[in-house]
Amino acid sequence: MTKVFLADDEIVIREGIRTSFPWSETEYQLVGEAPDGEIALSMIRDTKPDILITDIRMPFMDGLALCRVVRRQMPWIGIIILSGYDEFEYARQAIQLGVKEYMLKPITANELRQVLDRVNAQIKAEQEDRGRGGFRQSGDSANLFVKEKLLATLYSEDTTASDALNVVSQLRSMGVALTANRYVVVDAAFEPAAIGMEVLRELAESSGGIAHVTGSRTGGRVLMLGDSDADAEERAYAFADSAVTELERSGCKNIRVSIGETVSSPEQIIASMKSAAHIRHVLGDAAREKPLIVGVRDFGESGDGGNAHTVAARARLYLAEHFTDSNLMLGDAARAVGMSESRFSTVFAQETGKTFTEYLTHLRLTRAKELLAGTDRKSAKIALEVGYNDAHYFSYLFKKNLGLTPGEYRAQNQIEIK
């Protein structure tokens, strides 16, 4: 299935796309929707869609700002822009951001199907090109080789502090800026190496200069730049999550990603690399059914991942207490356990087997079932009580997850109310 996410502040537009498009009759699955870019971004990180459909004019974070972040952190997502304003400037900015399609409202189900098919075909063609090694045929391979060799020097035991500063200077002369407040190394292992490295390089190229890749014996290393400890961590986990998604799409297997400690100077980069390599060594080289992302802060003192277990338990408790809040977002739960959004999203999904959105939906619908069976309250009121301001969206999610409308579920399961 090709996963689609919808961001639009107009509830009528969202409902129209949700209900008029024949999702169940196509290969497309609507995995989520949001009324503004800020909410959408957290949900996109969590649901990992293949295609984003977004309005331009939205509160808090508009569509173009959302596109900029998505293109930088998750460039594998195909973007379709919606707009009620037929203005060339919007289209021009959208094209510069790598948006694949630009549609004017109102749109019909047939028009949307045609656009989705075109974008989906482009995404699949890009994946096939990557599988055939189609990238870099026209690139400056000589400069790339020199850059990666210089970066590799920063991971050598023999590199002194003055050597590290010299490498930074040489890279600057090549137009590669490595000056930052914080650095962190993401160490990725995967098979086959050639395809996986092209994935990492493409993601790094679209990062806006915050990610720099070089090869390693087991896969590749990525040097992430950040403004602070929290910023570096957020970027590292976001990159790791995107890398895993694209590595899987490209057919790579046995994927293991470790994130080292955050350091403050180029000469300390090797310390970050060593901590990342240690984690990967603990994880081992045995084939794994599912990819794994682990950071140095996710390990317990015994090195068994105990911290991650504790965080997941605390997060489940927090969600049990707050799931009926309609304003609850991934960021709220992340702050409650003291994590960045990307790190929390990764840790929570790996520990619980569900994404944050899936887990929250499960809690809300479980409570809704109890209320439908045990009370005579109307479905719209129950929707509000379990955290959904939009009764139509509640009904859509209920049927999507349980195969029955709220009314049908009540008819089959309601107990006698005295």
N, C-alpha and C positions, 0 to 999 in steps of 0.2 A: 504493500500500500504506500501511496505517496501522501505524506502528512502535510496538512495545510493549516496555517494559523491566520486569523483575521483580527485586524486592529482598526476600529472605527468608533468615533465617539457618538455617532448617530445610531440609537438602538433600532430604529426602523430599518436602516441599511443592514445592520448585522443580522437582524431577524429575517430580512428578505433573502439575504445570501444563504443563511442557515436553512431556511425552510423551502425555498424555491429551487435550489440546486439539488439534483438527484444524487446525493452523496452515496447512498447505498447501492446505486446502480453503476458506479464508476470505480476506478482504482484510487480515488481521492478520499481521504479521511480528514474531517475537520477536527483537529485535536485541541482547539481552544480559541477563545476570543477575548478581547480586552477593549475598554473604552478610551484608553490613551496609551501613549508610547511608553511611559514609565512602568505601568502595570504589565504591558505587553512584553517588555524586555525581560522581566523576571520570569514570565511564563514561557517565553521562547527559549530561554536558557534551560528550562526544566523539561519542556515537551519536545524540543529538538525537531522542529518541522523541516520539511524539505522546501516548502514554498511559504512565503509571507505575503499576504495581501494587506496593504495598509493605506489608510486615508492620509492625505497630506495635512489637513487642518485638524489638529487635535489639541486638547489642553495639556499642560504640564510638559510633555515632550511630544513635539509634532512628528509627522511621518518622516520628514527628511532627516531630522536628528536621530530618529530610530534607525533609519537606513544606514546612517554613518556608523553607528555602533555595531549594527549587525554585519555590515561589510567588513569592519575591522576585526571583529571577534569571531564571526561565523560566516565567512565568505562563501561557504558551500550552499547557503540558502539562496534560492531564487526569489527575487522580489518583484511584486506587482504593485504599482502605485494606483490608488483610486483618488480622483479629485472631482469636485463639483465646479472647479474653476478652470476654464479653458484658457490658461495663460502659458505662454511659451517659456517663461522663466522657470516655472516649476518643472516643466518637461526637461529643460536644459540641465537643471541641477540634478534631476533624477538620473539622467543619462550619465552625467559625470560620476555619480555614485555607483554606477554599474547596475542600475535597475533594469530588469529585462523587459518589462512591459509597462505601459502607462495607459490607464483607462479612465474615461470620463463617465461620471454618474449621470443618469441611472444606467445600470447594466442589466442585461437579461441573462438568464441561466445559460442560454446557448452561447452568448458572447463570452461569458466566463469560462465555459467548457473549452472553447477554442483557445483562449489565452492560456489556461492551465495546461492544455495539451502541448502548446508551443514551448512554454517554459520547461515543462517536464521533459520534453524531447531534448532541449538544450542541455539540461542537467545530465541526462543519461549520455549524451554525446561527449560531454566533458569527462565523465567517468570512464568511458570507453577509451578516449584519447590517453588518459592517464594510465590505464591498464596496458596500453600498447607502448607506453613510454613516449607519448607524443609531446610532452612538455620540453621546453628548453632547446628545441631544434633551431630556433632563430635567436636564442639568447646569447649573451656574451659569456661563453663558458670559461674563457680565460680569467676574466675578472672574478667570476664565481669561485673558481678553483683557488685563486689567491686569497680571496676573502675567507673562505672556509679553512684554508691552511693557517692563516693568521689567527682565526678564532680558536682553532685547535690548540694553538700554543698556550692559550690561557688555561687549558686543562692539564698542562704538563707539570710534573713534579719538579722539573728542572728550571721552570720559569721563575725568575726573581721578580721583586717588586718593580725594579727599573725596567725589566723586560716587558712586564705587563703594561706599563705606561707607554713604552715604545710601540707596542702592538696597537694600543688605542690611538696613538698618534698616526701610525701608518694607515690604519683603517679610516681615520678622519681625512687623510689626504686622498683616499679613494671615494670619499663622499659618504662614508658609513660612520654615523655618530654613535659612539658607545658611552658618552658621558651621561651619567644618571646618579640619582641619590641612592638607589638600591638596585641590586642584581640578584637574580635567582635562576638556577639551572633546572631545566626540565629534561630528564633523561628518559628516552623512549626506546623500547625494544619491540621489534616486529619482524615479520617475515611475509613476503620477500623484501629485502633491504632496498632494492632499486626503486620499486614502486612507492614504498613508504617514505623514502627520502624526498621524492617529488611532491608527495602530499605535504610534508613538513615545510619544504621550500615555498610551495604555493601559499600556504597559510602565513608564513613569515613575511612574504612579499606584500600581502594584503594587510599587514598589521600596523602599517604606518610607522615603521622603524622601531617598534618596541620588542620585536622578536628576531633573533639571528641564529641561523642553523648551521651545524656542521655534523659530519658523519661520525659514527662510533663503531666499535667492533660488533655490537648487537643491534644497531639501528641508527639513531641520531640523537644529538643533544641540541637543546634550544636555550639560548641565553636570553632571558627576559629582563627588560629594563622597567624600573618603577620609580615613582616619586616618593613613596614611603613604604614601610613594611606592609601595610594593609593594601596599598595599591599594587605592589609587586605580587602579593599573594593572589589578589583578585585576578590579575592578568595571567598569572601562571596557571591557575585552575581553569580559567576560561579557555586558554590556549590548549591545555591538556584535554579538556572535554571536547573541543572542536576537533583536535587531532584524532582522538579515538573514533569519533563519528566518521570522519573522512577516511581514516585508515580502513575501517570496516567496509565502507562503501566501495573502496578500491580493491577489496578482496584480500587485505592483509589479515594474517592470523597471529595467534600467540602474542597478543598486544599487552604490554605492561608498561606503565608510565609512572615514574617516581619524580617527586618534586623536592628539591633540596632546601637547605636553610637560606634565608635571605641575608645578604652581606652588603656592605656599604662602599666597597672600593674594588677596582679591577684586580688588584693583587689577591683579593680574598675570593675571587670567583672559583678558584680550585677547591676551596673549602665547601662551597655550595655543591660543586660537582661531586665531591667525595661523599657528602651526606646523601645525595640522590642515588649515587652508585651503590652505597651501602644498603639502602632500602631495596633497590632492585635485586641485589644479591640475596637479601633475606627472602624476597618473593620467589626467587628461584627461576630456573629456565624451563621448568616443566610446562608442557602445553596446557593452556587454560581454555575452558569453554567460553568464558566471558572476559572481555578486557578488564583491566584493573588499573585504577589511578590511586596512588597513595603518596601523601606528603609527609615530610619529616615530623610535622606536628600532629599527624594522625596516629602515630605509633605510641603505644604505652611504653613505660620505662623498660618493660621486658622485651620490647620490639615485636609484640604480637598484635598490634592494632587495637589495643584496649581503649585508647582515647576515642577512637571512632565509635566503638560500641557505646561508650558513655554518652557521647554527643547525640547519637541516634535515640537513646533512651530518654534523654532530657528533651529532645525535640518532640518525641511522641507525646510526652506528658504535657508539653506546652500546647500542642495542637489539640489534645483532648480537652483542654481548658478553654481554648479560644476559637475552635473551628466554626462556631456559629456567628462569628464576627464577619460581616460581609466585606469589610475592608482588609481582612487578613491577607497578607502577601508573603511570598517566600522571604523577602527581606526582613520581615518582622520576626520570623522564626530564626533566621540566621543571626540577627542581633541578639535574640534571646539566649543563644548558645555561644555568642562571642565569635562568630565566624563571618568571613566575607560571603557574599551570595553564591559565587561560583564554587567556593570550597564546600559550603554547606550543601548545595545542590548535589555535588558529586558524592560526598560522604553519606548523605541521607539515602540517596538512591542505591548505593552499593550495600549499605547496611540493612535496609528494609526490603529491598527488592521492588520498591515502587518509587516513582518520582514524587516530589512534593505535591504536585497537582493531583496525581492519582491517589495519593494517600488522603489528601484533604477531601477530595470528591467522595472517596469511600466512607470517611467519617460522616460527611453530611448526608449522603444517601442512606446510610445505615440508620441514622437518626430519623430521617424522613420516613423510612419504612415503618419504624416503630410508631410514629405519629399517625401515619395513614391507617395502620391496623388497629391502633388503640384509642383513637379519638375520632370525632366527627368534624374536625376542623377542615376548612376548605384548603385545596391544594395551594392556592396563592398565599395563604397565611402560613402554611407549613414551609413553603419556599423561603419566606422571610425569616422564619424561626431557625432554619438550618443554615442561613448565610447567603441566600440568593435573592437579590433585589428584583431580578427579572424572572417572573413566574414562567414565561415561555421558555427561557433558557433552562430553568430547572426541569421542566417537563421534557425538554429535548435530551438533557443529560440523563434523566431517569430512564427514559426509554432506551437510549443508546447503551447504557450500562446494564440494565435489567431485562430488556426485551419487552417491557410492558409500560404503558402510560401510568401515571400515578392513580388515575381512576380505575384502571384495570387491575392494578395491584391491590387496591383497597377492596374491590369487589371479590377478589379471590382470597384475601387474607384477613379481613376485618373481623375482630372478635366482638362479642356482644358487649355493648356499652350500657351500663346501668345508670 
